[in-house]
Amino acid sequence: MKIKVLMVDDHALFRDGMRYVLQQLADEVEVIDSGNFADGMKQAASNPDLDLALLDLNMPGSEGVKSILAFHESNPSIPLVVVSGSDQREDIEKVMEYGAMGFISKMSSSKLMLSALRMVMDGGVYLPPQLLQQAMVGLDQGGATLDRRSDRTNKNGLTTRQMQTLQLLSEGLSNKEISQRMNLAEGTVKIHTAAVYQALRVNSRLEAVSAARRLGFLPPLESDADGHAIQ
């Protein structure tokens, strides 16, 4: 399998280290790198077939989280991951709302980064555990939960909101569709989804739904007369 990845970061040493991580994502990996935001935007426009984009928050030409929104609006089909030294809850929530599918700390190990990137490429959402906890606390304090029942967790640590998210994931809804159904910001849905993955120890929607059925959180699939699963 061959993939093409755009990496935008102003630290050459970090880009060199990330190349080593990225080369492990597939049999053949083409890495296009850039040291500033403006050039990164040009590279994305010239390579519409990108499989993944990694952006730093703070670099020449970048306006932080606003630039994440600009990149996503210009390249909505490219999975976007923010790789940053920031651990500010506000930054995390904003980048997820503005289109990112993952937020990785630069302090993470190469093994963790690789796992996170694979999760995003499989259609998942990734937040580091410590940053995810910050974000979840922020949601509760910010009034995103509609009632105190949303704070209660089941034996696997899933709240009512996360169970609702899981149910809608099982119905095949996109993050945007789930946000509309639950009347939540799309970034909030992504944070709940990341929490579901962490609680169930899975890396994708399919694994999350399968684990939930196995644990009895979701009803088992029905089968037709030939033994084929019926959604």
N, CA and C atoms as a LAMMPS dump frame, in Angstrom:
ITEM: TIMESTEP
0
ITEM: NUMBER OF ATOMS
693
ITEM: BOX BOUNDS ff ff ff
-5.0000000000000000e+02 5.0000000000000000e+02
-5.0000000000000000e+02 5.0000000000000000e+02
-5.0000000000000000e+02 5.0000000000000000e+02
ITEM: ATOMS id mol type element x y z
1 1 1 N 0.837 -1.193 0
2 1 2 C 0 0 0
3 1 3 C 0.879 1.254 0
4 2 1 N 0.494 2.248 -0.809
5 2 2 C 1.225 3.507 -0.877
6 2 3 C 0.356 4.626 -0.351
7 3 1 N 0.924 5.5 0.471
8 3 2 C 0.188 6.657 0.966
9 3 3 C 1.032 7.912 0.797
10 4 1 N 0.359 9.053 0.756
11 4 2 C 1.033 10.344 0.619
12 4 3 C 0.644 11.217 1.811
13 5 1 N 1.654 11.758 2.482
14 5 2 C 1.432 12.519 3.708
15 5 3 C 2.062 13.904 3.605
16 6 1 N 1.316 14.917 4.033
17 6 2 C 1.849 16.27 4.123
18 6 3 C 2.176 16.577 5.582
19 7 1 N 3.384 17.081 5.829
20 7 2 C 3.82 17.426 7.177
21 7 3 C 4.267 18.89 7.178
22 8 1 N 3.596 19.71 8
23 8 2 C 3.897 21.137 8.033
24 8 3 C 4.333 21.527 9.448
25 9 1 N 5.614 21.825 9.588
26 9 2 C 6.19 22.177 10.887
27 9 3 C 7.468 22.96 10.643
28 10 1 N 7.735 23.985 11.454
29 10 2 C 8.893 24.827 11.199
30 10 3 C 10.189 24.305 11.816
31 11 1 N 10.122 23.188 12.533
32 11 2 C 11.334 22.619 13.132
33 11 3 C 11.836 21.449 12.277
34 12 1 N 12.952 21.657 11.601
35 12 2 C 13.494 20.639 10.698
36 12 3 C 13.829 19.349 11.431
37 13 1 N 14.324 19.465 12.654
38 13 2 C 14.685 18.271 13.42
39 13 3 C 13.447 17.433 13.729
40 14 1 N 12.336 18.094 14.054
41 14 2 C 11.093 17.366 14.32
42 14 3 C 10.589 16.697 13.047
43 15 1 N 10.674 17.406 11.917
44 15 2 C 10.233 16.817 10.656
45 15 3 C 11.042 15.571 10.331
46 16 1 N 12.344 15.612 10.594
47 16 2 C 13.197 14.444 10.335
48 16 3 C 12.763 13.264 11.203
49 17 1 N 12.465 13.538 12.47
50 17 2 C 12.018 12.472 13.363
51 17 3 C 10.68 11.903 12.938
52 18 1 N 9.77 12.772 12.5
53 18 2 C 8.447 12.312 12.072
54 18 3 C 8.518 11.489 10.793
55 19 1 N 9.5 11.781 9.954
56 19 2 C 9.647 10.984 8.734
57 19 3 C 9.855 9.511 9.085
58 20 1 N 10.638 9.271 10.119
59 20 2 C 10.885 7.895 10.555
60 20 3 C 9.576 7.23 10.978
61 21 1 N 8.745 7.956 11.716
62 21 2 C 7.45 7.422 12.157
63 21 3 C 6.541 7.175 10.958
64 22 1 N 6.468 8.146 10.069
65 22 2 C 5.559 8.051 8.928
66 22 3 C 5.921 6.91 7.986
67 23 1 N 7.218 6.619 7.861
68 23 2 C 7.636 5.55 6.956
69 23 3 C 7.119 4.187 7.411
70 24 1 N 6.662 4.1 8.652
71 24 2 C 6.149 2.835 9.178
72 24 3 C 4.646 2.67 8.973
73 25 1 N 4.013 3.696 8.396
74 25 2 C 2.563 3.643 8.214
75 25 3 C 2.132 2.711 7.084
76 26 1 N 2.982 2.553 6.089
77 26 2 C 2.602 1.733 4.931
78 26 3 C 3.855 1.198 4.263
79 27 1 N 3.655 0.34 3.257
80 27 2 C 4.784 -0.238 2.53
81 27 3 C 5.574 0.845 1.802
82 28 1 N 4.846 1.84 1.284
83 28 2 C 5.489 2.932 0.567
84 28 3 C 4.847 4.244 1.004
85 29 1 N 5.646 5.153 1.523
86 29 2 C 5.138 6.426 2.037
87 29 3 C 5.87 7.587 1.382
88 30 1 N 5.109 8.47 0.748
89 30 2 C 5.676 9.695 0.196
90 30 3 C 5.37 10.824 1.17
91 31 1 N 6.412 11.467 1.676
92 31 2 C 6.242 12.556 2.641
93 31 3 C 6.587 13.878 1.977
94 32 1 N 5.63 14.786 1.984
95 32 2 C 5.839 16.147 1.488
96 32 3 C 5.9 17.048 2.707
97 33 1 N 7.014 17.735 2.895
98 33 2 C 7.101 18.559 4.102
99 33 3 C 7.272 20.033 3.774
100 34 1 N 6.915 20.851 4.757
101 34 2 C 6.972 22.293 4.598
102 34 3 C 7.268 22.921 5.951
103 35 1 N 7.916 24.095 5.939
104 35 2 C 8.283 24.739 7.184
105 35 3 C 7.424 25.917 7.575
106 36 1 N 6.391 26.226 6.756
107 36 2 C 5.502 27.328 7.115
108 36 3 C 4.098 27.068 6.584
109 37 1 N 3.138 27.769 7.143
110 37 2 C 1.742 27.477 6.83
111 37 3 C 1.376 27.803 5.384
112 38 1 N 1.812 28.951 4.884
113 38 2 C 1.46 29.349 3.518
114 38 3 C 1.925 28.316 2.499
115 39 1 N 3.159 27.843 2.66
116 39 2 C 3.675 26.838 1.733
117 39 3 C 2.929 25.514 1.908
118 40 1 N 2.543 25.202 3.162
119 40 2 C 1.767 23.989 3.404
120 40 3 C 0.437 24.017 2.667
121 41 1 N -0.207 25.178 2.642
122 41 2 C -1.47 25.323 1.912
123 41 3 C -1.251 25.108 0.408
124 42 1 N -0.139 25.646 -0.104
125 42 2 C 0.168 25.472 -1.522
126 42 3 C 0.428 24.002 -1.848
127 43 1 N 1.152 23.329 -0.959
128 43 2 C 1.447 21.911 -1.18
129 43 3 C 0.163 21.081 -1.177
130 44 1 N -0.755 21.41 -0.29
131 44 2 C -2.026 20.683 -0.227
132 44 3 C -2.827 20.905 -1.505
133 45 1 N -2.836 22.148 -1.997
134 45 2 C -3.567 22.452 -3.229
135 45 3 C -2.969 21.721 -4.424
136 46 1 N -1.652 21.521 -4.393
137 46 2 C -0.968 20.845 -5.503
138 46 3 C -1.044 19.323 -5.401
139 47 1 N -1.461 18.83 -4.248
140 47 2 C -1.518 17.379 -4.032
141 47 3 C -2.879 16.987 -3.439
142 48 1 N -3.935 17.07 -4.241
143 48 2 C -5.281 16.751 -3.736
144 48 3 C -5.468 15.287 -3.348
145 49 1 N -4.495 14.449 -3.716
146 49 2 C -4.591 13.021 -3.401
147 49 3 C -3.919 12.67 -2.071
148 50 1 N -3.66 13.658 -1.227
149 50 2 C -3.045 13.39 0.079
150 50 3 C -3.92 12.459 0.912
151 51 1 N -3.285 11.536 1.609
152 51 2 C -3.997 10.611 2.494
153 51 3 C -4.047 11.108 3.931
154 52 1 N -3.162 12.068 4.26
155 52 2 C -3.068 12.541 5.636
156 52 3 C -2.298 13.86 5.658
157 53 1 N -2.698 14.758 6.571
158 53 2 C -1.969 16.015 6.757
159 53 3 C -1.684 16.208 8.235
160 54 1 N -0.431 16.552 8.545
161 54 2 C -0.017 16.833 9.918
162 54 3 C 0.377 18.301 10.002
163 55 1 N -0.245 19.047 10.903
164 55 2 C 0.046 20.468 11.032
165 55 3 C 0.396 20.827 12.462
166 56 1 N 1.419 21.667 12.591
167 56 2 C 1.735 22.256 13.892
168 56 3 C 0.803 23.448 14.091
169 57 1 N 0.541 23.813 15.341
170 57 2 C -0.315 24.962 15.623
171 57 3 C 0.429 26.28 15.475
172 58 1 N 1.65 26.315 15.948
173 58 2 C 2.404 27.558 15.998
174 58 3 C 3.644 27.478 15.122
175 59 1 N 3.591 28.192 14.004
176 59 2 C 4.719 28.226 13.068
177 59 3 C 4.578 29.478 12.212
178 60 1 N 5.594 29.849 11.464
179 60 2 C 5.502 31.039 10.627
180 60 3 C 4.294 30.995 9.69
181 61 1 N 3.533 32.109 9.674
182 61 2 C 2.38 32.212 8.79
183 61 3 C 1.101 31.633 9.359
184 62 1 N 1.182 30.988 10.516
185 62 2 C -0.001 30.36 11.11
186 62 3 C -0.647 31.267 12.144
187 63 1 N -1.974 31.232 12.189
188 63 2 C -2.732 31.947 13.214
189 63 3 C -3.3 30.966 14.233
190 64 1 N -2.583 29.899 14.453
191 64 2 C -3.026 28.921 15.442
192 64 3 C -4.263 28.175 14.995
193 65 1 N -5.256 28.097 15.877
194 65 2 C -6.454 27.306 15.578
195 65 3 C -7.203 27.844 14.359
196 66 1 N -7.113 29.141 14.087
197 66 2 C -7.79 29.702 12.911
198 66 3 C -7.223 29.11 11.624
199 67 1 N -5.941 28.824 11.626
200 67 2 C -5.317 28.248 10.436
201 67 3 C -5.749 26.798 10.228
202 68 1 N -6.056 26.108 11.315
203 68 2 C -6.584 24.747 11.184
204 68 3 C -7.916 24.784 10.454
205 69 1 N -8.76 25.751 10.813
206 69 2 C -10.045 25.915 10.132
207 69 3 C -9.837 26.239 8.664
208 70 1 N -8.907 27.146 8.38
209 70 2 C -8.645 27.532 6.983
210 70 3 C -8.179 26.333 6.163
211 71 1 N -7.283 25.529 6.743
212 71 2 C -6.78 24.359 6.022
213 71 3 C -7.913 23.366 5.755
214 72 1 N -8.728 23.106 6.773
215 72 2 C -9.818 22.134 6.612
216 72 3 C -10.847 22.612 5.595
217 73 1 N -11.171 23.896 5.617
218 73 2 C -12.16 24.407 4.67
219 73 3 C -11.64 24.315 3.236
220 74 1 N -10.34 24.466 3.066
221 74 2 C -9.75 24.364 1.724
222 74 3 C -9.538 22.922 1.291
223 75 1 N -9.409 22.011 2.283
224 75 2 C -9.109 20.598 1.986
225 75 3 C -9.97 19.683 2.858
226 76 1 N -11.276 19.755 2.701
227 76 2 C -12.174 19.02 3.596
228 76 3 C -12.057 17.501 3.541
229 77 1 N -11.508 16.964 2.448
230 77 2 C -11.44 15.508 2.305
231 77 3 C -10.15 14.905 2.856
232 78 1 N -9.197 15.762 3.271
233 78 2 C -7.913 15.258 3.769
234 78 3 C -7.98 15.085 5.287
235 79 1 N -7.779 13.872 5.815
236 79 2 C -7.733 13.68 7.269
237 79 3 C -6.633 14.55 7.873
238 80 1 N -7 15.337 8.87
239 80 2 C -6.088 16.326 9.433
240 80 3 C -5.781 16.031 10.897
241 81 1 N -4.493 16.022 11.224
242 81 2 C -4.054 15.792 12.601
243 81 3 C -3.165 16.956 13.035
244 82 1 N -3.445 17.502 14.203
245 82 2 C -2.601 18.558 14.767
246 82 3 C -1.546 17.908 15.646
247 83 1 N -0.284 18.232 15.391
248 83 2 C 0.823 17.74 16.203
249 83 3 C 1.457 18.967 16.85
250 84 1 N 1.283 19.097 18.17
251 84 2 C 1.651 20.355 18.813
252 84 3 C 2.263 20.159 20.192
253 85 1 N 2.997 21.162 20.621
254 85 2 C 3.535 21.159 21.977
255 85 3 C 2.55 21.741 22.966
256 86 1 N 1.43 22.273 22.474
257 86 2 C 0.414 22.872 23.342
258 86 3 C -0.395 21.794 24.051
259 87 1 N -0.791 22.082 25.293
260 87 2 C -1.696 21.172 25.993
261 87 3 C -2.885 21.958 26.552
262 88 1 N -3.216 23.07 25.895
263 88 2 C -4.323 23.904 26.334
264 88 3 C -5.653 23.299 25.905
265 89 1 N -6.535 23.118 26.881
266 89 2 C -7.845 22.513 26.589
267 89 3 C -8.586 23.294 25.509
268 90 1 N -8.509 24.62 25.557
269 90 2 C -9.219 25.438 24.581
270 90 3 C -8.726 25.156 23.161
271 91 1 N -7.412 24.965 23.018
272 91 2 C -6.85 24.655 21.704
273 91 3 C -7.368 23.31 21.199
274 92 1 N -7.401 22.342 22.097
275 92 2 C -7.853 20.997 21.719
276 92 3 C -9.292 21.033 21.229
277 93 1 N -10.157 21.665 22.002
278 93 2 C -11.565 21.711 21.641
279 93 3 C -11.773 22.457 20.322
280 94 1 N -11.04 23.552 20.132
281 94 2 C -11.201 24.337 18.911
282 94 3 C -10.732 23.582 17.673
283 95 1 N -9.555 22.948 17.738
284 95 2 C -9.062 22.266 16.539
285 95 3 C -9.963 21.096 16.162
286 96 1 N -10.546 20.438 17.149
287 96 2 C -11.463 19.345 16.835
288 96 3 C -12.742 19.894 16.211
289 97 1 N -13.183 21.045 16.694
290 97 2 C -14.363 21.69 16.116
291 97 3 C -14.072 22.211 14.716
292 98 1 N -12.836 22.611 14.463
293 98 2 C -12.472 23.207 13.182
294 98 3 C -12.03 22.195 12.139
295 99 1 N -12.182 20.912 12.409
296 99 2 C -11.95 19.915 11.365
297 99 3 C -10.89 18.876 11.617
298 100 1 N -10.08 19.028 12.67
299 100 2 C -9.048 18.021 12.94
300 100 3 C -9.682 16.712 13.401
301 101 1 N -9.028 15.608 13.055
302 101 2 C -9.48 14.29 13.495
303 101 3 C -8.587 13.725 14.587
304 102 1 N -7.545 14.475 14.928
305 102 2 C -6.646 14.024 15.982
306 102 3 C -5.804 15.163 16.497
307 103 1 N -5.347 15.019 17.729
308 103 2 C -4.453 15.997 18.358
309 103 3 C -3.385 15.185 19.075
310 104 1 N -2.143 15.317 18.62
311 104 2 C -1.045 14.535 19.188
312 104 3 C -0.028 15.473 19.817
313 105 1 N 0.358 15.174 21.035
314 105 2 C 1.382 15.966 21.71
315 105 3 C 2.759 15.629 21.142
316 106 1 N 3.595 16.651 20.977
317 106 2 C 4.954 16.414 20.492
318 106 3 C 5.794 15.644 21.501
319 107 1 N 5.308 15.545 22.721
320 107 2 C 6.022 14.803 23.754
321 107 3 C 5.733 13.304 23.678
322 108 1 N 4.827 12.902 22.789
323 108 2 C 4.448 11.496 22.678
324 108 3 C 5.583 10.645 22.113
325 109 1 N 5.575 9.372 22.459
326 109 2 C 6.56 8.444 21.909
327 109 3 C 6.23 8.156 20.447
328 110 1 N 7.227 7.685 19.698
329 110 2 C 6.999 7.359 18.296
330 110 3 C 5.965 6.24 18.159
331 111 1 N 5.973 5.295 19.093
332 111 2 C 5.002 4.2 19.057
333 111 3 C 3.585 4.722 19.212
334 112 1 N 3.388 5.65 20.158
335 112 2 C 2.06 6.212 20.371
336 112 3 C 1.626 7.034 19.163
337 113 1 N 2.551 7.82 18.6
338 113 2 C 2.219 8.615 17.414
339 113 3 C 1.781 7.723 16.263
340 114 1 N 2.496 6.637 16.066
341 114 2 C 2.181 5.717 14.985
342 114 3 C 0.792 5.127 15.177
343 115 1 N 0.487 4.715 16.4
344 115 2 C -0.829 4.155 16.704
345 115 3 C -1.924 5.185 16.472
346 116 1 N -1.678 6.424 16.886
347 116 2 C -2.665 7.489 16.721
348 116 3 C -2.922 7.789 15.247
349 117 1 N -1.872 7.839 14.455
350 117 2 C -2.025 8.142 13.035
351 117 3 C -2.761 7.024 12.31
352 118 1 N -2.48 5.802 12.684
353 118 2 C -3.199 4.674 12.071
354 118 3 C -4.674 4.735 12.426
355 119 1 N -4.97 5.14 13.657
356 119 2 C -6.354 5.259 14.082
357 119 3 C -7.101 6.282 13.223
358 120 1 N -6.484 7.429 12.999
359 120 2 C -7.114 8.465 12.187
360 120 3 C -7.28 8.012 10.748
361 121 1 N -6.277 7.336 10.205
362 121 2 C -6.371 6.872 8.823
363 121 3 C -7.426 5.79 8.646
364 122 1 N -7.77 5.119 9.754
365 122 2 C -8.845 4.125 9.726
366 122 3 C -10.213 4.76 9.955
367 123 1 N -10.235 6.104 10.033
368 123 2 C -11.497 6.8 10.214
369 123 3 C -11.818 7.145 11.654
370 124 1 N -10.863 6.897 12.555
371 124 2 C -11.098 7.155 13.97
372 124 3 C -10.727 8.563 14.392
373 125 1 N -10.863 8.808 15.685
374 125 2 C -10.533 10.097 16.286
375 125 3 C -9.564 9.833 17.425
376 126 1 N -8.501 10.655 17.52
377 126 2 C -7.521 10.425 18.575
378 126 3 C -7.227 11.687 19.379
379 127 1 N -7.232 11.529 20.707
380 127 2 C -6.741 12.533 21.645
381 127 3 C -5.919 11.802 22.692
382 128 1 N -4.764 12.321 23.095
383 128 2 C -3.984 11.685 24.16
384 128 3 C -4.834 11.578 25.427
385 129 1 N -4.696 10.488 26.184
386 129 2 C -5.532 10.284 27.378
387 129 3 C -5.578 11.485 28.319
388 130 1 N -4.413 12.081 28.618
389 130 2 C -4.413 13.197 29.562
390 130 3 C -5.113 14.425 28.991
391 131 1 N -4.98 14.653 27.677
392 131 2 C -5.644 15.783 27.051
393 131 3 C -7.132 15.512 26.872
394 132 1 N -7.473 14.245 26.634
395 132 2 C -8.876 13.883 26.53
396 132 3 C -9.589 14.141 27.853
397 133 1 N -8.928 13.8 28.959
398 133 2 C -9.525 14.036 30.276
399 133 3 C -9.761 15.521 30.5
400 134 1 N -8.796 16.344 30.114
401 134 2 C -8.965 17.795 30.231
402 134 3 C -10.167 18.268 29.43
403 135 1 N -10.283 17.756 28.214
404 135 2 C -11.376 18.173 27.341
405 135 3 C -12.731 17.752 27.909
406 136 1 N -12.802 16.522 28.461
407 136 2 C -14.068 16.042 29.01
408 136 3 C -14.479 16.87 30.217
409 137 1 N -13.523 17.211 31.065
410 137 2 C -13.819 18.067 32.221
411 137 3 C -14.319 19.419 31.735
412 138 1 N -13.693 19.927 30.678
413 138 2 C -14.107 21.205 30.129
414 138 3 C -15.527 21.168 29.589
415 139 1 N -15.916 20.048 28.974
416 139 2 C -17.278 19.925 28.462
417 139 3 C -18.283 19.974 29.599
418 140 1 N -17.996 19.262 30.67
419 140 2 C -18.902 19.245 31.815
420 140 3 C -19.008 20.627 32.447
421 141 1 N -17.872 21.292 32.636
422 141 2 C -17.871 22.608 33.266
423 141 3 C -18.496 23.657 32.363
424 142 1 N -18.392 23.424 31.063
425 142 2 C -18.921 24.395 30.119
426 142 3 C -20.394 24.246 29.845
427 143 1 N -21.029 23.273 30.465
428 143 2 C -22.469 23.131 30.32
429 143 3 C -22.896 22.354 29.095
430 144 1 N -21.955 21.607 28.471
431 144 2 C -22.323 20.853 27.274
432 144 3 C -23.247 19.701 27.609
433 145 1 N -23.204 19.21 28.849
434 145 2 C -24.114 18.158 29.252
435 145 3 C -25.456 18.774 29.617
436 146 1 N -26.537 18.158 29.174
437 146 2 C -27.857 18.731 29.382
438 146 3 C -28.426 18.429 30.751
439 147 1 N -27.978 17.34 31.386
440 147 2 C -28.447 17.028 32.722
441 147 3 C -27.414 16.169 33.419
442 148 1 N -27.59 15.99 34.708
443 148 2 C -26.577 15.289 35.487
444 148 3 C -26.486 13.809 35.127
445 149 1 N -27.506 13.26 34.481
446 149 2 C -27.422 11.86 34.07
447 149 3 C -26.272 11.638 33.093
448 150 1 N -25.892 12.688 32.355
449 150 2 C -24.818 12.571 31.373
450 150 3 C -23.472 12.321 32.033
451 151 1 N -23.364 12.629 33.34
452 151 2 C -22.102 12.443 34.04
453 151 3 C -21.921 11.016 34.551
454 152 1 N -23 10.261 34.643
455 152 2 C -22.904 8.918 35.184
456 152 3 C -22.25 7.983 34.178
457 153 1 N -21.485 7.054 34.672
458 153 2 C -20.796 6.132 33.779
459 153 3 C -21.217 4.701 34.058
460 154 1 N -21.118 3.851 33
461 154 2 C -21.377 2.433 33.203
462 154 3 C -20.07 1.768 33.643
463 155 1 N -20.065 0.447 33.711
464 155 2 C -18.892 -0.246 34.249
465 155 3 C -17.654 -0.079 33.387
466 156 1 N -17.828 0.328 32.116
467 156 2 C -16.675 0.565 31.257
468 156 3 C -16.313 2.045 31.183
469 157 1 N -16.936 2.864 32.025
470 157 2 C -16.589 4.272 32.085
471 157 3 C -17.244 5.142 31.033
472 158 1 N -18.272 4.65 30.36
473 158 2 C -18.955 5.431 29.334
474 158 3 C -20.119 6.208 29.94
475 159 1 N -20.181 7.499 29.641
476 159 2 C -21.285 8.318 30.116
477 159 3 C -22.497 8.121 29.216
478 160 1 N -23.613 8.699 29.632
479 160 2 C -24.827 8.618 28.831
480 160 3 C -24.603 9.232 27.453
481 161 1 N -23.911 10.368 27.402
482 161 2 C -23.618 11.014 26.127
483 161 3 C -22.778 10.114 25.226
484 162 1 N -21.795 9.463 25.814
485 162 2 C -20.923 8.592 25.028
486 162 3 C -21.668 7.36 24.539
487 163 1 N -22.599 6.863 25.346
488 163 2 C -23.422 5.745 24.904
489 163 3 C -24.319 6.165 23.738
490 164 1 N -24.845 7.382 23.797
491 164 2 C -25.654 7.889 22.686
492 164 3 C -24.808 8.001 21.428
493 165 1 N -23.583 8.5 21.596
494 165 2 C -22.667 8.611 20.465
495 165 3 C -22.383 7.237 19.871
496 166 1 N -22.144 6.261 20.729
497 166 2 C -21.864 4.898 20.291
498 166 3 C -23.039 4.323 19.511
499 167 1 N -24.243 4.555 19.983
500 167 2 C -25.434 4.061 19.297
501 167 3 C -25.525 4.648 17.888
502 168 1 N -25.262 5.923 17.757
503 168 2 C -25.347 6.573 16.454
504 168 3 C -24.19 6.161 15.544
505 169 1 N -23.033 5.872 16.14
506 169 2 C -21.925 5.32 15.356
507 169 3 C -22.337 3.984 14.74
508 170 1 N -23.051 3.191 15.53
509 170 2 C -23.476 1.869 15.059
510 170 3 C -24.483 1.972 13.917
511 171 1 N -25.157 3.123 13.82
512 171 2 C -26.123 3.343 12.746
513 171 3 C -25.453 3.875 11.481
514 172 1 N -24.12 4.065 11.562
515 172 2 C -23.372 4.497 10.389
516 172 3 C -23.399 5.988 10.127
517 173 1 N -23.796 6.782 11.125
518 173 2 C -23.86 8.222 10.944
519 173 3 C -22.467 8.85 10.998
520 174 1 N -22.278 9.923 10.246
521 174 2 C -21.02 10.663 10.273
522 174 3 C -20.987 11.542 11.521
523 175 1 N -19.818 12.094 11.817
524 175 2 C -19.718 12.992 12.973
525 175 3 C -20.665 14.175 12.833
526 176 1 N -20.768 14.705 11.624
527 176 2 C -21.653 15.845 11.391
528 176 3 C -23.107 15.452 11.629
529 177 1 N -23.492 14.282 11.142
530 177 2 C -24.868 13.819 11.337
531 177 3 C -25.161 13.559 12.817
532 178 1 N -24.164 13.006 13.521
533 178 2 C -24.333 12.755 14.955
534 178 3 C -24.483 14.075 15.705
535 179 1 N -23.694 15.069 15.325
536 179 2 C -23.775 16.368 15.996
537 179 3 C -25.158 16.982 15.809
538 180 1 N -25.739 16.81 14.625
539 180 2 C -27.077 17.34 14.371
540 180 3 C -28.135 16.575 15.164
541 181 1 N -27.969 15.259 15.235
542 181 2 C -28.942 14.426 15.961
543 181 3 C -28.905 14.712 17.458
544 182 1 N -27.697 14.919 18.005
545 182 2 C -27.534 15.137 19.443
546 182 3 C -27.55 16.609 19.839
547 183 1 N -27.635 17.48 18.828
548 183 2 C -27.627 18.929 19.074
549 183 3 C -26.363 19.35 19.814
550 184 1 N -25.224 18.844 19.344
551 184 2 C -23.926 19.174 19.916
552 184 3 C -23 19.68 18.813
553 185 1 N -21.978 20.425 19.185
554 185 2 C -20.966 20.836 18.214
555 185 3 C -20.233 19.599 17.701
556 186 1 N -19.807 19.639 16.442
557 186 2 C -19.124 18.481 15.868
558 186 3 C -17.84 18.165 16.624
559 187 1 N -17.147 19.196 17.094
560 187 2 C -15.936 18.965 17.876
561 187 3 C -16.226 18.217 19.164
562 188 1 N -17.375 18.519 19.78
563 188 2 C -17.781 17.819 21.003
564 188 3 C -18.05 16.353 20.719
565 189 1 N -18.675 16.073 19.591
566 189 2 C -18.937 14.683 19.191
567 189 3 C -17.623 13.936 19.007
568 190 1 N -16.631 14.587 18.395
569 190 2 C -15.326 13.943 18.194
570 190 3 C -14.669 13.613 19.534
571 191 1 N -14.807 14.515 20.508
572 191 2 C -14.227 14.263 21.826
573 191 3 C -14.926 13.08 22.488
574 192 1 N -16.253 13.021 22.378
575 192 2 C -16.987 11.87 22.931
576 192 3 C -16.569 10.577 22.227
577 193 1 N -16.383 10.647 20.916
578 193 2 C -15.97 9.462 20.164
579 193 3 C -14.588 8.989 20.613
580 194 1 N -13.67 9.935 20.8
581 194 2 C -12.33 9.577 21.276
582 194 3 C -12.405 8.925 22.648
583 195 1 N -13.314 9.414 23.502
584 195 2 C -13.485 8.83 24.836
585 195 3 C -14.025 7.407 24.741
586 196 1 N -14.919 7.168 23.793
587 196 2 C -15.46 5.819 23.574
588 196 3 C -14.339 4.871 23.158
589 197 1 N -13.497 5.306 22.219
590 197 2 C -12.386 4.467 21.771
591 197 3 C -11.472 4.107 22.937
592 198 1 N -11.174 5.118 23.757
593 198 2 C -10.259 4.877 24.867
594 198 3 C -10.867 3.918 25.88
595 199 1 N -12.15 4.131 26.201
596 199 2 C -12.802 3.282 27.201
597 199 3 C -12.901 1.832 26.736
598 200 1 N -13.175 1.64 25.453
599 200 2 C -13.338 0.278 24.913
600 200 3 C -12.02 -0.298 24.395
601 201 1 N -10.976 0.528 24.401
602 201 2 C -9.645 0.108 23.931
603 201 3 C -9.687 -0.382 22.493
604 202 1 N -10.254 0.463 21.632
605 202 2 C -10.372 0.135 20.214
606 202 3 C -9.775 1.274 19.39
607 203 1 N -9.625 1.032 18.083
608 203 2 C -8.984 2.009 17.209
609 203 3 C -9.842 2.484 16.048
610 204 1 N -11.069 1.971 15.937
611 204 2 C -11.898 2.365 14.81
612 204 3 C -13.372 2.244 15.174
613 205 1 N -14.217 2.801 14.324
614 205 2 C -15.665 2.708 14.533
615 205 3 C -16.13 1.254 14.528
616 206 1 N -15.626 0.5 13.558
617 206 2 C -16.035 -0.897 13.458
618 206 3 C -15.683 -1.667 14.722
619 207 1 N -14.464 -1.447 15.222
620 207 2 C -14.039 -2.135 16.449
621 207 3 C -14.877 -1.672 17.641
622 208 1 N -15.22 -0.393 17.677
623 208 2 C -16.02 0.143 18.785
624 208 3 C -17.398 -0.498 18.816
625 209 1 N -18.022 -0.591 17.653
626 209 2 C -19.36 -1.174 17.574
627 209 3 C -19.312 -2.667 17.897
628 210 1 N -18.29 -3.357 17.388
629 210 2 C -18.156 -4.798 17.668
630 210 3 C -17.954 -5.043 19.157
631 211 1 N -17.089 -4.229 19.789
632 211 2 C -16.843 -4.376 21.218
633 211 3 C -18.106 -4.088 22.018
634 212 1 N -18.851 -3.067 21.592
635 212 2 C -20.083 -2.704 22.302
636 212 3 C -21.123 -3.816 22.204
637 213 1 N -21.211 -4.475 21.067
638 213 2 C -22.148 -5.597 20.934
639 213 3 C -21.7 -6.772 21.804
640 214 1 N -20.394 -7.009 21.83
641 214 2 C -19.858 -8.114 22.627
642 214 3 C -20.109 -7.889 24.12
643 215 1 N -20.037 -6.624 24.536
644 215 2 C -20.236 -6.294 25.948
645 215 3 C -21.706 -6.119 26.307
646 216 1 N -22.556 -6.164 25.304
647 216 2 C -23.988 -6.041 25.579
648 216 3 C -24.501 -4.62 25.628
649 217 1 N -23.649 -3.631 25.228
650 217 2 C -24.093 -2.24 25.201
651 217 3 C -25.038 -1.985 24.039
652 218 1 N -24.836 -2.746 22.958
653 218 2 C -25.685 -2.654 21.782
654 218 3 C -26.28 -4.026 21.512
655 219 1 N -27.487 -4.092 20.936
656 219 2 C -28.085 -5.39 20.634
657 219 3 C -27.277 -6.117 19.575
658 220 1 N -27.223 -7.451 19.632
659 220 2 C -26.48 -8.208 18.618
660 220 3 C -27.136 -8.068 17.257
661 221 1 N -26.334 -8.25 16.214
662 221 2 C -26.875 -8.194 14.859
663 221 3 C -27.802 -9.37 14.616
664 222 1 N -28.915 -9.107 13.949
665 222 2 C -29.817 -10.19 13.564
666 222 3 C -29.289 -10.82 12.28
667 223 1 N -29.628 -12.058 12.049
668 223 2 C -29.178 -12.765 10.851
669 223 3 C -30.39 -13.195 10.017
670 224 1 N -30.19 -13.208 8.692
671 224 2 C -31.265 -13.701 7.823
672 224 3 C -31.195 -15.22 7.745
673 225 1 N -32.013 -15.804 6.913
674 225 2 C -32.103 -17.26 6.82
675 225 3 C -30.796 -17.895 6.36
676 226 1 N -29.974 -17.12 5.647
677 226 2 C -28.707 -17.652 5.156
678 226 3 C -27.552 -17.365 6.124
679 227 1 N -27.885 -16.781 7.278
680 227 2 C -26.85 -16.512 8.266
681 227 3 C -26.128 -15.205 8.054
682 228 1 N -26.615 -14.343 7.129
683 228 2 C -25.982 -13.066 6.894
684 228 3 C -26.501 -12.026 7.882
685 229 1 N -25.586 -11.191 8.376
686 229 2 C -25.982 -10.184 9.361
687 229 3 C -26.904 -9.142 8.732
688 230 1 N -27.918 -8.741 9.498
689 230 2 C -28.841 -7.694 9.073
690 230 3 C -28.608 -6.494 9.955
691 231 1 N -28.281 -5.35 9.336
692 231 2 C -28.045 -4.144 10.124
693 231 3 C -29.357 -3.604 10.702
